[in-house]
Amino acid sequence: MNVKFLYFLVLIVALSSCTSTDECDTSRYCEPFPIDSNWVNLDLTVQSSGVPIVIYNGNIEDNNVVLRDTMYDASFSYYLSTDVRYTVEAYYRSGPNAIIAVDSKRLKSESYVNCDETCYDSDEITLDLELIE
């Protein structure tokens, strides 16, 4: 009788490990379509002559330029493709010298399962190109 009980206990443990461990939160919004773009926010120090910027796919060394622009405001946003690392250079003038600020982050998109449904999520990123005084 003891052996049968032990087999029964092992069977219960084995079957319970096969059940889904995904939680179900019915109050959580589920985006059912993959997210292929999101916002890349740039924070800059304002200069009256503008701040030239260069946005790269990947690292600067890859030299894969997405765009070049000149910023006249302290913040600006671009709507760019997800699952890409973006690196931005900002060129500031300080008398006869140039100061280059650089920041880089990956704009991610992720999927998860909620209530047996595949959901997609992506958070915008902010690149800090402000000068430290």
Backbone as CSV, one residue per row, in Angstrom:
resi,resn,N_x,N_y,N_z,CA_x,CA_y,CA_z,C_x,C_y,C_z
1,MET,0.824,-1.195,0.000,0.000,0.000,0.000,0.865,1.255,0.000
2,ASN,1.952,1.246,0.682,2.838,2.388,0.737,3.440,2.698,-0.625
3,VAL,3.796,1.683,-1.397,4.373,1.858,-2.721,3.349,2.480,-3.671
4,LYS,2.089,2.055,-3.591,1.044,2.630,-4.441,0.853,4.110,-4.123
5,PHE,0.887,4.442,-2.854,0.737,5.839,-2.458,1.895,6.677,-2.995
6,LEU,3.108,6.132,-2.931,4.281,6.829,-3.432,4.174,7.059,-4.939
7,TYR,3.741,6.034,-5.718,3.534,6.194,-7.159,2.466,7.248,-7.451
8,PHE,1.409,7.229,-6.678,0.336,8.202,-6.846,0.859,9.627,-6.598
9,LEU,1.648,9.811,-5.564,2.217,11.114,-5.225,3.153,11.603,-6.342
10,VAL,3.986,10.702,-6.867,4.888,11.059,-7.962,4.089,11.446,-9.202
11,LEU,3.004,10.719,-9.484,2.151,11.025,-10.628,1.518,12.401,-10.485
12,ILE,1.047,12.737,-9.318,0.433,14.052,-9.061,1.464,15.166,-9.284
13,VAL,2.659,15.004,-8.757,3.704,16.020,-8.915,4.072,16.170,-10.385
14,ALA,4.201,15.063,-11.105,4.549,15.113,-12.524,3.473,15.809,-13.340
15,LEU,2.223,15.508,-13.076,1.132,16.142,-13.816,1.005,17.620,-13.488
16,SER,1.249,17.996,-12.265,1.126,19.411,-11.894,2.217,20.247,-12.547
17,SER,3.366,19.659,-12.851,4.421,20.420,-13.504,4.103,20.666,-14.974
18,CYS,3.146,19.949,-15.535,2.767,20.130,-16.935,1.718,21.206,-17.120
19,THR,1.117,21.666,-16.060,0.084,22.688,-16.195,0.731,24.040,-16.466
20,SER,-0.003,24.917,-17.077,0.489,26.238,-17.437,0.756,27.059,-16.190
21,THR,1.898,27.757,-16.187,2.231,28.642,-15.071,1.958,30.096,-15.442
22,ASP,1.441,30.346,-16.652,1.131,31.707,-17.074,-0.003,32.260,-16.228
23,GLU,0.214,33.485,-15.776,-0.841,34.121,-15.005,-1.810,34.793,-15.950
24,CYS,-2.986,35.015,-15.449,-4.009,35.642,-16.262,-4.511,36.883,-15.533
25,ASP,-4.213,38.032,-16.102,-4.666,39.304,-15.546,-5.615,39.930,-16.565
26,THR,-6.901,39.755,-16.337,-7.897,40.240,-17.298,-7.978,41.764,-17.348
27,SER,-7.434,42.450,-16.348,-7.468,43.914,-16.345,-6.293,44.511,-17.132
28,ARG,-5.316,43.701,-17.490,-4.144,44.186,-18.226,-4.455,44.267,-19.713
29,TYR,-4.132,45.428,-20.318,-4.361,45.607,-21.752,-3.391,44.722,-22.528
30,CYS,-3.886,44.086,-23.572,-3.065,43.218,-24.411,-3.063,43.756,-25.833
31,GLU,-1.897,44.191,-26.304,-1.752,44.612,-27.703,-1.547,43.346,-28.530
32,PRO,-2.504,43.003,-29.396,-2.437,41.720,-30.095,-1.531,41.699,-31.330
33,PHE,-0.986,42.854,-31.721,-0.155,42.919,-32.926,1.266,43.310,-32.560
34,PRO,2.247,42.744,-33.254,3.644,43.124,-32.983,3.853,44.623,-33.171
35,ILE,4.670,45.210,-32.309,4.968,46.640,-32.357,6.283,46.812,-33.104
36,ASP,6.234,47.516,-34.237,7.439,47.639,-35.051,8.095,49.017,-34.977
37,SER,7.475,49.982,-34.265,8.048,51.325,-34.119,7.635,51.921,-32.788
38,ASN,8.463,52.827,-32.292,8.129,53.546,-31.066,8.994,54.810,-31.011
39,TRP,8.794,55.592,-29.949,9.439,56.903,-29.842,10.843,56.806,-29.273
40,VAL,11.758,57.533,-29.912,13.105,57.761,-29.395,13.148,59.244,-29.051
41,ASN,13.229,59.541,-27.757,13.218,60.919,-27.267,14.649,61.397,-27.046
42,LEU,14.919,62.626,-27.427,16.232,63.227,-27.231,16.091,64.407,-26.283
43,ASP,16.925,64.442,-25.240,16.999,65.584,-24.329,18.313,66.300,-24.588
44,LEU,18.227,67.604,-24.885,19.393,68.386,-25.277,19.512,69.654,-24.449
45,THR,20.684,70.253,-24.498,20.893,71.586,-23.951,20.708,72.567,-25.104
46,VAL,19.840,73.549,-24.926,19.503,74.481,-26.002,20.671,75.439,-26.249
47,GLN,20.985,75.643,-27.531,21.944,76.667,-27.952,21.272,77.490,-29.040
48,SER,21.491,78.796,-29.009,20.804,79.682,-29.958,21.131,79.346,-31.413
49,SER,22.306,78.817,-31.665,22.684,78.475,-33.038,22.206,77.076,-33.434
50,GLY,21.535,76.385,-32.519,21.072,75.029,-32.789,22.126,73.998,-32.419
51,VAL,21.679,72.763,-32.270,22.578,71.665,-31.921,22.478,70.604,-33.021
52,PRO,23.523,70.462,-33.832,23.500,69.396,-34.846,23.540,68.025,-34.172
53,ILE,22.743,67.090,-34.689,22.733,65.725,-34.168,22.891,64.740,-35.328
54,VAL,23.375,63.571,-34.983,23.446,62.455,-35.924,22.913,61.234,-35.184
55,ILE,21.933,60.548,-35.786,21.389,59.322,-35.216,21.900,58.146,-36.044
56,TYR,22.436,57.151,-35.345,22.984,55.957,-35.988,22.160,54.725,-35.614
57,ASN,22.034,53.792,-36.546,21.584,52.429,-36.229,22.811,51.719,-35.689
58,GLY,22.710,51.136,-34.508,23.864,50.458,-33.931,24.780,51.446,-33.257
59,ASN,26.067,51.139,-33.305,27.069,51.984,-32.677,27.648,52.965,-33.692
60,ILE,28.323,53.980,-33.201,28.927,54.985,-34.067,29.896,54.328,-35.048
61,GLU,30.638,53.345,-34.557,31.643,52.681,-35.383,31.027,52.001,-36.605
62,ASP,29.735,51.631,-36.501,29.065,50.986,-37.631,28.829,51.973,-38.780
63,ASN,28.814,53.269,-38.454,28.621,54.351,-39.428,27.353,54.176,-40.270
64,ASN,26.294,53.663,-39.642,25.013,53.472,-40.324,24.094,54.632,-39.918
65,VAL,24.192,55.751,-40.616,23.471,56.976,-40.264,21.996,56.843,-40.632
66,VAL,21.123,57.087,-39.645,19.674,57.105,-39.872,19.265,58.490,-40.346
67,LEU,19.743,59.522,-39.645,19.424,60.888,-40.054,20.353,61.882,-39.389
68,ARG,20.415,63.043,-40.006,21.137,64.203,-39.472,20.114,65.329,-39.366
69,ASP,20.221,66.104,-38.286,19.258,67.176,-38.075,19.911,68.234,-37.190
70,THR,19.263,69.359,-37.042,19.696,70.400,-36.111,18.528,70.716,-35.191
71,MET,18.779,70.649,-33.896,17.748,70.841,-32.877,17.822,72.263,-32.309
72,TYR,16.654,72.867,-32.147,16.558,74.197,-31.557,15.748,74.182,-30.266
73,ASP,15.266,73.016,-29.859,14.488,72.861,-28.626,15.216,71.912,-27.670
74,ALA,14.793,71.932,-26.398,15.435,71.095,-25.385,15.080,69.620,-25.520
75,SER,13.996,69.319,-26.212,13.645,67.910,-26.407,12.956,67.746,-27.753
76,PHE,13.137,66.565,-28.309,12.532,66.240,-29.585,12.403,64.730,-29.658
77,SER,11.438,64.247,-30.434,11.211,62.806,-30.542,11.127,62.379,-31.998
78,TYR,11.629,61.183,-32.252,11.542,60.553,-33.576,10.858,59.203,-33.402
79,TYR,10.031,58.841,-34.355,9.329,57.563,-34.350,10.144,56.602,-35.215
80,LEU,10.832,55.648,-34.565,11.781,54.785,-35.267,11.465,53.305,-35.033
81,SER,12.078,52.468,-35.839,11.855,51.017,-35.767,12.354,50.429,-34.448
82,THR,11.619,49.440,-33.941,12.006,48.760,-32.705,13.046,47.673,-32.998
83,ASP,13.557,47.123,-31.923,14.572,46.069,-31.952,15.849,46.529,-32.642
84,VAL,16.181,47.797,-32.418,17.392,48.399,-32.970,18.063,49.205,-31.867
85,ARG,19.392,49.146,-31.802,20.144,50.037,-30.920,20.325,51.345,-31.672
86,TYR,20.019,52.450,-30.992,20.224,53.778,-31.571,21.298,54.501,-30.765
87,THR,22.218,55.126,-31.471,23.261,55.944,-30.861,23.128,57.337,-31.458
88,VAL,23.186,58.342,-30.587,23.040,59.727,-31.056,24.242,60.535,-30.602
89,GLU,24.749,61.356,-31.524,25.786,62.332,-31.222,25.162,63.714,-31.310
90,ALA,25.477,64.571,-30.344,25.051,65.972,-30.373,26.312,66.830,-30.325
91,TYR,26.396,67.818,-31.211,27.585,68.663,-31.331,27.285,70.057,-30.775
92,TYR,27.974,70.409,-29.680,27.797,71.703,-29.037,29.021,72.578,-29.308
93,ARG,28.776,73.884,-29.428,29.862,74.851,-29.579,30.133,75.492,-28.225
94,SER,31.420,75.579,-27.886,31.847,76.273,-26.678,33.056,77.116,-27.068
95,GLY,32.780,78.336,-27.519,33.848,79.180,-28.058,34.374,78.540,-29.334
96,PRO,35.680,78.395,-29.444,36.239,77.773,-30.657,36.210,76.235,-30.609
97,ASN,35.781,75.682,-29.491,35.801,74.222,-29.304,34.440,73.591,-29.584
98,ALA,34.472,72.325,-29.911,33.235,71.536,-30.061,33.204,70.488,-28.956
99,ILE,32.046,70.327,-28.364,31.820,69.286,-27.359,30.833,68.302,-27.957
100,ILE,31.172,67.033,-27.919,30.295,66.008,-28.480,29.703,65.187,-27.342
101,ALA,28.370,65.172,-27.270,27.665,64.344,-26.291,27.140,63.112,-27.021
102,VAL,27.244,61.949,-26.384,26.827,60.687,-27.002,26.005,59.891,-26.002
103,ASP,24.932,59.278,-26.492,24.155,58.333,-25.684,23.623,57.248,-26.610
104,SER,23.347,56.083,-26.041,22.926,54.947,-26.851,22.039,54.019,-26.031
105,LYS,20.964,53.519,-26.650,20.081,52.534,-26.020,19.415,51.710,-27.107
106,ARG,18.923,50.557,-26.700,18.186,49.686,-27.617,16.694,49.938,-27.441
107,LEU,15.997,50.156,-28.546,14.543,50.316,-28.549,13.956,48.915,-28.707
108,LYS,13.443,48.372,-27.619,13.022,46.971,-27.587,11.530,46.802,-27.814
109,SER,11.182,45.643,-28.346,9.792,45.198,-28.345,9.818,43.778,-27.790
110,GLU,8.805,43.447,-27.031,8.761,42.145,-26.371,7.377,41.546,-26.511
111,SER,7.328,40.231,-26.371,6.034,39.553,-26.357,5.909,38.787,-25.042
112,TYR,4.686,38.599,-24.615,4.405,37.830,-23.410,3.033,37.199,-23.579
113,VAL,2.739,36.235,-22.723,1.447,35.559,-22.783,0.637,35.967,-21.566
114,ASN,-0.593,36.370,-21.823,-1.524,36.710,-20.751,-2.868,36.095,-21.109
115,CYS,-3.388,35.275,-20.226,-4.677,34.610,-20.443,-4.673,33.832,-21.768
116,ASP,-3.582,33.125,-22.021,-3.415,32.300,-23.225,-3.454,33.103,-24.523
117,GLU,-3.139,34.399,-24.449,-3.082,35.242,-25.644,-1.696,35.879,-25.710
118,THR,-1.087,35.893,-26.894,0.213,36.542,-27.068,0.001,38.044,-27.169
119,CYS,0.713,38.773,-26.312,0.602,40.227,-26.256,1.974,40.824,-26.570
120,TYR,1.985,42.070,-27.039,3.233,42.736,-27.418,3.355,44.050,-26.666
121,ASP,4.600,44.409,-26.369,4.866,45.609,-25.589,6.169,46.236,-26.070
122,SER,6.243,47.549,-25.978,7.465,48.275,-26.303,7.457,49.568,-25.504
123,ASP,8.588,49.879,-24.880,8.723,51.138,-24.148,9.579,52.095,-24.965
124,GLU,9.154,53.350,-25.014,9.965,54.349,-25.689,11.253,54.537,-24.901
125,ILE,12.259,55.095,-25.536,13.532,55.342,-24.860,13.851,56.830,-24.911
126,THR,14.652,57.279,-23.951,15.110,58.665,-23.902,16.634,58.654,-23.884
127,LEU,17.228,59.393,-24.801,18.673,59.528,-24.863,19.045,60.890,-24.304
128,ASP,19.922,60.887,-23.297,20.315,62.102,-22.584,21.563,62.699,-23.232
129,LEU,21.385,63.812,-23.901,22.482,64.487,-24.585,22.723,65.878,-23.988
130,GLU,22.239,66.088,-22.765,22.389,67.391,-22.115,23.811,67.571,-21.609
131,LEU,24.279,68.805,-21.692,25.606,69.127,-21.154,25.535,69.216,-19.638
132,ILE,26.569,68.747,-18.963,26.651,68.835,-17.505,27.419,70.101,-17.169
133,GLU,26.812,70.916,-16.324,27.469,72.190,-15.976,27.997,72.166,-14.590
